[in-house]
Structure formats: structure tokens, C-alpha cells
Amino acid sequence: MSSQPRRNQSKFILGGAAAWGLLLVGCVMVDRTLVAPPQVAGANFVGSKKCAECHEEVTSKFHDATHAKLFAPGGNAKEIGCESCHGPGSVHVKAGGGAGTIVNPGASPETCFQCHLDKRGEFNLPNAHPVLAGKMSCSDCHSPHTGDAVAEGGTNLDGMNSTCLKCHASQGGPYVFEHEASREGCVTCHNPHGSLNAKMLKARNANLCLQCHFQQQISAGVILIGGRDHASFLPRGTCWSAGCHEAVHGSHVSSSLRF
């Protein structure tokens, strides 16, 4: 008498497992990252064409922006482009604009963190740019509406360090004796989002310098760097704090960047 309910229960469990399996397969088969746009209370999506009616100076340049890849064409996707970051715009449109009716990523990095989740973690490290404190925004360094979000490098006309030098001008020189690493960019030595190390350095000791200044060692007890034995120097501290190479960005008087 009890076998029928048990069979029904087994069918229910197997059916549920099959449904979950189909759902998981469906998720795995999607070949792109799916992130829900930010929400605005009581608002619906209106599409980027509606945004262009007032913000043409922004939308006219958006086609070649890195973030233009977020545009979702088609009626089912509501033609979401601007609203991928700014949230649904119907309340904003009805109010004729105004703060508080749309998401402003410049006022809070949380919108950026929806996609760039790893950067939230980096900004929480002991040494980081003060984005979480509200003293900076992601758009101070990145252009969300025009061209590449990262301005330097590749075929871009901007200098390799132009973004950093907007604030850190004194580190840019020019110097009589430059540190060649500067040609490859500040990020050769620094993590711009955050680091465990002081000054947002990628490493806290001579290992940072040895990323470039490495030399094959051929004798026991001798550590050759630049053709000179540094075995007695390295225990004194970092390369830039032991009275050796303190002018790490460049020097006007010392070819070895001593001061």
C-alpha cells in the first residue's frame, strides 16, 4: 500500500533534479557574463535613444567606448545601453532630469563593482587610492563614455603615464637620468587600485626591482646586479631606502638614481 507514494516521491525528486540540471546547463552554455543592471525604485527601462534626446554630447561619442559593449540590442533587451550602468531611466525622463532619479556611478563605485568585483577587494587593501572614502571616483582615471576605458598604451595617443601624472605631476620629470621602467608605465611597479605594500607597490622589497634587474648568478655568496656584487647591500633594506637608489623615478645628477 505504501509503495505508490514512495514512487511518486521518487519521481518528484528526480523531476526536480532534472529541472535544476537543465537550469545549470543553460547557465553554463551562456558564452558571456550576465550582470543585472542597477535598479531605480519605480523605474522602467526606456532605451538609449531616449537618453540621447538630452545627452547627445555623451551618446554621440559612445559608439567607440569600451563600455559600448554593454549595449543589449533588441526589443526583449529593451535596447539597454546607458541604463546598464545608470539604471532604468523612466523616472529620470518623467522628472525632466535631476539627481536622485538615476544612478550616478561617479558618486559611488558600487555600480562599477557589479562587473569589476575584484577591484572592490583591491580598494579594501591597506594601501589604495581613496575611492571607497569618496575622495576619488573610478571616472577620475577611466573614461566610461569615450574611447578605451584605460587611456594609455597600445596605439593610443595619450602618453603611457598621462592618467597618473594628472595628480602625480612631480614624478613625471623630465629627468636627466630617467628610470627606464617609467617608459613601460607606472603600473610596472605600482598596483593603481590597491596593495598590501606601502605606496601601492607590487612587492615590498628588492624583489620588486629584481623583476627587471635580474642577472644570472655564477658564484656562491655573490649576488650580481648590474655587474656589481650586492650581497652586502640587500640586507640593509629596500633598494630605494638603504641610501642607494632613492631617486626611483629619475635623477638630475646621478645615473644610478642615488639621489
C-alpha positions in Angstrom: 0.0 0.0 0.0 2.9 2.4 0.7 4.9 1.7 -2.5 2.8 4.1 -4.6 3.5 7.2 -2.5 7.2 6.3 -2.4 7.3 6.0 -6.3 5.6 9.4 -6.6 8.0 10.9 -4.1 11.0 9.5 -6.1 9.5 10.8 -9.4 9.2 14.3 -7.7 12.8 14.2 -6.5 14.1 13.0 -9.9 12.0 15.6 -11.7 13.3 18.4 -9.5 16.9 17.3 -10.0 16.4 17.2 -13.8 14.9 20.7 -13.8 17.9 22.0 -11.8 20.2 20.2 -14.2 18.6 21.9 -17.2 18.9 25.3 -15.4 22.6 24.7 -14.7 23.3 23.6 -18.2 21.5 26.7 -19.5 23.7 28.9 -17.4 26.9 27.2 -18.4 26.0 27.4 -22.1 25.9 31.2 -22.0 29.1 32.4 -23.5 29.2 35.8 -21.8 29.0 37.2 -18.3 25.4 38.1 -17.2 25.1 41.0 -14.7 21.8 42.6 -13.7 21.8 46.4 -14.2 21.4 48.6 -11.2 17.9 49.4 -10.1 15.9 52.7 -9.5 12.8 52.4 -7.4 9.6 52.5 -9.5 11.5 53.0 -12.8 11.4 51.1 -16.1 13.9 50.8 -18.9 13.4 53.3 -21.7 16.3 52.6 -24.0 19.4 54.6 -25.0 17.6 56.6 -27.7 15.6 58.3 -25.0 18.8 59.2 -23.2 20.2 60.7 -26.4 17.4 63.3 -26.6 19.0 65.2 -23.7 22.6 63.8 -23.5 23.6 63.8 -27.2 27.0 65.2 -26.3 27.7 61.9 -24.5 25.8 59.4 -26.6 27.3 60.7 -29.9 30.8 59.6 -28.7 29.7 56.4 -27.0 29.9 54.1 -30.1 33.7 53.6 -29.8 33.8 53.4 -26.0 34.9 50.2 -24.2 31.6 50.2 -22.3 29.6 50.3 -25.6 30.0 46.6 -25.5 27.4 46.6 -22.7 24.7 47.7 -25.2 22.0 45.0 -25.5 20.1 45.3 -28.8 16.6 44.0 -29.5 13.2 44.6 -28.1 13.5 41.9 -25.4 16.6 43.6 -24.1 14.9 47.0 -24.1 17.8 48.4 -26.1 19.7 48.8 -22.8 23.0 50.7 -23.2 23.3 53.7 -20.9 20.9 52.0 -18.4 23.4 49.1 -18.0 25.3 51.5 -15.6 22.8 54.2 -14.8 19.7 52.0 -14.1 16.3 52.3 -15.7 15.5 55.8 -16.8 11.7 56.3 -16.9 11.6 58.2 -13.6 14.5 60.4 -14.7 12.8 61.1 -18.0 9.4 61.9 -16.4 11.1 64.3 -13.9 13.0 66.1 -16.7 16.3 65.0 -15.2 17.7 65.7 -11.8 19.8 64.0 -9.2 18.3 61.1 -7.3 16.2 59.9 -10.3 19.1 58.0 -11.9 22.2 56.1 -10.8 25.3 58.2 -10.9 28.4 55.9 -10.9 30.6 59.0 -10.3 29.1 59.4 -6.9 29.6 55.8 -5.8 31.8 53.0 -7.2 29.2 50.3 -6.4 27.9 50.4 -9.9 31.4 49.7 -11.3 31.9 46.9 -8.7 28.9 45.0 -10.1 31.2 44.0 -13.0 34.6 44.7 -11.6 34.2 42.8 -8.4 37.9 42.2 -8.0 38.6 45.9 -7.7 36.4 46.2 -4.7 38.7 43.8 -3.0 41.8 45.7 -4.1 40.4 49.0 -2.9 39.9 47.4 0.6 43.6 46.6 0.9 45.7 48.6 3.4 47.2 50.9 0.7 44.8 52.1 -2.0 43.5 55.2 -3.8 40.7 56.7 -1.6 37.8 55.6 -3.8 35.9 53.9 -1.0 36.3 57.0 1.1 34.6 59.1 -1.6 37.6 61.2 -2.3 38.0 59.8 -5.8 35.8 58.1 -8.4 36.6 55.5 -11.0 36.0 58.1 -13.7 38.9 60.2 -12.4 41.2 57.6 -14.1 38.9 55.8 -16.5 36.7 57.2 -19.3 33.4 55.4 -19.3 31.8 57.2 -22.3 34.5 57.7 -24.9 37.3 55.5 -26.3 39.2 53.0 -24.2 38.4 52.9 -20.5 42.2 52.7 -20.0 43.6 55.7 -21.8 47.2 54.7 -22.2 49.2 52.1 -24.1 48.8 50.4 -27.4 48.0 52.7 -30.3 46.5 55.4 -28.1 48.0 58.9 -28.5 47.9 59.6 -24.7 51.3 59.1 -23.0 51.9 55.9 -21.1 51.5 57.6 -17.7 49.2 60.5 -18.6 46.4 59.4 -16.2 48.7 59.1 -13.2 50.5 62.4 -14.0 47.3 64.3 -13.8 47.8 64.1 -10.0 51.4 62.9 -9.6 53.0 65.5 -11.9 56.3 65.8 -10.0 57.1 62.1 -10.6 56.9 62.6 -14.4 60.1 64.6 -14.8 61.6 65.3 -17.2 64.9 64.0 -15.7 68.5 64.0 -17.0 68.7 60.3 -15.9 65.3 58.6 -16.2 64.2 55.3 -14.8 63.6 53.2 -17.8 60.7 51.5 -16.0 58.7 54.7 -16.4 58.6 54.1 -20.2 56.6 51.0 -19.6 54.2 52.7 -17.2 53.7 53.4 -13.5 51.9 50.1 -13.3 55.2 48.3 -13.8 55.9 48.9 -10.1 52.5 50.1 -8.7 49.1 48.5 -8.5 46.8 51.5 -9.0 43.8 50.0 -7.3 45.4 48.8 -4.1 48.2 46.8 -2.5 49.3 45.3 0.8 52.5 47.2 0.3 53.3 50.9 1.0 52.9 53.3 -1.9 50.8 50.6 -3.6 53.9 48.8 -4.7 53.6 45.3 -6.2 56.3 44.0 -3.9 57.6 45.3 -0.6 61.4 44.7 -1.0 64.2 44.2 -3.5 62.1 41.6 -5.3 60.3 44.5 -6.9 63.5 45.7 -8.6 64.6 42.2 -9.4 61.6 41.8 -11.7 63.8 43.8 -14.2 67.2 44.0 -12.7 67.9 40.3 -12.6 71.2 38.8 -13.5 72.3 35.2 -13.7 74.4 34.3 -10.6 77.6 32.3 -11.3 79.4 32.4 -7.9 78.3 31.2 -4.4 77.9 34.1 -1.9 77.9 36.7 -4.7 74.7 38.4 -5.8 75.4 40.3 -9.0 73.1 43.1 -10.1 74.2 45.4 -12.8 77.6 43.7 -12.8 78.2 44.6 -9.1 78.1 42.4 -6.0 75.0 43.4 -3.9 75.3 40.7 -1.3 76.2 43.1 1.4 73.7 45.8 0.3 70.5 43.8 0.2 70.2 43.1 4.0 70.3 46.9 4.6 66.7 47.4 3.3 65.0 48.0 0.1 66.9 49.3 -2.9 65.2 52.7 -2.6 65.5 53.2 1.2 69.0 51.9 2.0 70.8 55.1 0.8 71.4 53.6 -2.6 68.8 54.3 -5.3 66.4 56.8 -3.6 65.5 58.7 -6.7 63.5 55.9 -8.1 61.5 58.0 -10.7 64.6 59.7 -12.1 67.5 62.0 -11.2 69.2 65.1 -12.5 72.6 64.3 -11.0 73.1 60.5 -10.6 73.0 58.0 -13.4 72.4 55.2 -10.8 69.5 57.2 -9.4 71.1 57.5 -6.0 69.7 61.0 -5.2 
